[in-house]
Each structure stands twice: as structure tokens, then as C-alpha cells.
Amino acid sequence: MREEYDLKKLKIKRRGILPDLQGQRPEDAKLSITIALDEDVVDYFKAQANVESIQTRINQILRRAIQSPSLADTEVIKRTLLQDSHFLREVANNIAHLPIVQRQGT
């Protein structure tokens, strides 16, 4: 290691909320991250981003994905849970402790 460093040449990677956005509502704040994407994925978003930036378009698609999981995702989750014996045992135990409600008028 050097005894002295030229701090003017030091590059700082900033992570977290951008300084200009601090103090805003958390849902409005953007985080700066570094992400590596396949070239064809970037090309796809470049073609889609005619009005907004690529980052904005990727953010919109990711937000939509987390707010409304697709039917395929739901089916995968259901299949996985139905194959999990520990999960099924816990559900059975919880159901066993529920009070039995008698139907009236039958």
C-alpha cells in the first residue's frame, strides 16, 4: 500500500438513495444499483423505450410483475405448496384447531 493517495483521483461508488431524492416519500425515491443484463434483453428495452428511458421502462415492467403475479406464477406456487409435506401438515394442524360450525336449517 502507498503511504499517500491522491484523493482527487479517488472514484466513489455511491449506493442507496440518490442525494437529490433524499427526504422524499420512500415510494418516490429511486435507488442507484449496478446490474448486468444480457445484450438481447438490453436491445429489447431499447426498442421499447421510445418515450421514456430504458431504466424507466425496466422499472415499470418490474413493478407490474411484483404487483400482479401472473397465473403461471400462482400455479407454480400452488403446486410447490401441495407437494410440501411440512406445509400440508401445518395446514392440517391449523384446521384441526378450528371450531366446528353447525349448519342451521338442514
C-alpha positions as CSV (number, residue, x, y, z in Angstrom):
1,M,0.0,0.0,0.0
2,R,1.1,3.5,-0.7
3,E,1.7,5.9,2.2
4,E,-0.2,8.6,0.4
5,Y,-3.1,8.6,-2.1
6,D,-4.2,11.4,-4.4
7,L,-7.8,11.8,-3.2
8,K,-8.7,13.9,-6.2
9,K,-8.4,10.8,-8.4
10,L,-10.5,8.6,-6.0
11,K,-13.7,7.4,-7.6
12,I,-16.6,6.8,-5.2
13,K,-19.3,4.4,-6.0
14,R,-22.5,5.6,-4.4
15,R,-25.1,3.1,-3.3
16,G,-28.6,3.7,-2.0
17,I,-31.0,6.6,-2.4
18,L,-29.7,9.3,-4.8
19,P,-28.8,12.5,-3.0
20,D,-31.3,14.6,-4.9
21,L,-34.1,12.3,-3.9
22,Q,-33.4,12.1,-0.1
23,G,-36.2,13.4,2.0
24,Q,-38.9,12.5,-0.5
25,R,-41.5,9.8,0.1
26,P,-39.8,6.4,0.1
27,E,-42.0,5.1,-2.7
28,D,-40.9,8.1,-4.9
29,A,-37.2,7.5,-4.2
30,K,-35.0,5.6,-6.6
31,L,-32.1,3.5,-5.7
32,S,-29.0,3.5,-7.8
33,I,-27.7,0.0,-8.5
34,T,-25.4,-1.7,-11.0
35,I,-26.9,-4.6,-12.9
36,A,-25.6,-6.8,-15.7
37,L,-28.1,-7.8,-18.4
38,D,-27.8,-9.9,-21.5
39,E,-27.4,-7.9,-24.7
40,D,-30.6,-9.2,-26.2
41,V,-32.5,-8.0,-23.1
42,V,-31.0,-4.5,-23.4
43,D,-31.8,-4.4,-27.1
44,Y,-35.4,-5.4,-26.3
45,F,-35.8,-2.5,-23.8
46,K,-34.0,-0.1,-26.1
47,A,-36.6,-0.9,-28.8
48,Q,-39.4,-0.4,-26.2
49,A,-38.1,2.8,-24.7
50,N,-39.2,5.3,-27.4
51,V,-40.6,7.9,-24.9
52,E,-39.1,7.0,-21.6
53,S,-35.6,5.9,-20.7
54,I,-34.6,2.2,-20.7
55,Q,-34.3,2.4,-16.9
56,T,-37.9,3.8,-16.6
57,R,-39.2,1.1,-18.8
58,I,-37.5,-1.7,-16.9
59,N,-38.7,-0.3,-13.6
60,Q,-42.3,-0.2,-14.9
61,I,-42.2,-3.8,-16.0
62,L,-40.6,-5.0,-12.8
63,R,-43.2,-3.0,-10.8
64,R,-46.0,-4.6,-12.8
65,A,-44.5,-8.0,-12.2
66,I,-44.4,-7.7,-8.4
67,Q,-47.8,-6.0,-8.1
68,S,-49.7,-8.7,-10.1
69,P,-48.1,-12.1,-10.2
70,S,-49.1,-14.0,-13.3
71,L,-51.4,-17.0,-13.2
72,A,-48.4,-19.2,-14.1
73,D,-46.5,-18.0,-11.0
74,T,-49.6,-18.7,-8.9
75,E,-49.9,-22.2,-10.3
76,V,-46.2,-22.9,-9.6
77,I,-46.6,-21.7,-6.0
78,K,-49.7,-23.9,-5.6
79,R,-48.0,-26.9,-7.0
80,T,-45.0,-26.4,-4.8
81,L,-47.0,-26.0,-1.6
82,L,-49.2,-29.0,-2.4
83,Q,-46.0,-31.1,-2.7
84,D,-44.6,-29.8,0.6
85,S,-45.5,-32.3,3.3
86,H,-44.4,-29.9,6.1
87,F,-46.8,-27.2,4.7
88,L,-49.6,-29.7,4.4
89,R,-49.1,-30.9,8.0
90,E,-49.2,-27.3,9.3
91,V,-52.4,-26.6,7.4
92,A,-54.0,-29.8,8.8
93,N,-52.9,-28.9,12.3
94,N,-54.4,-25.4,11.9
95,I,-57.7,-26.7,10.5
96,A,-57.9,-29.3,13.3
97,H,-58.0,-26.5,15.9
98,L,-60.8,-24.6,14.2
99,P,-64.2,-24.8,15.9
100,I,-66.8,-26.8,14.1
101,V,-69.7,-24.7,13.0
102,Q,-73.0,-26.5,12.8
103,R,-75.3,-25.6,9.9
104,Q,-78.8,-24.4,10.9
105,G,-81.8,-25.4,9.0
106,T,-80.6,-28.6,7.5
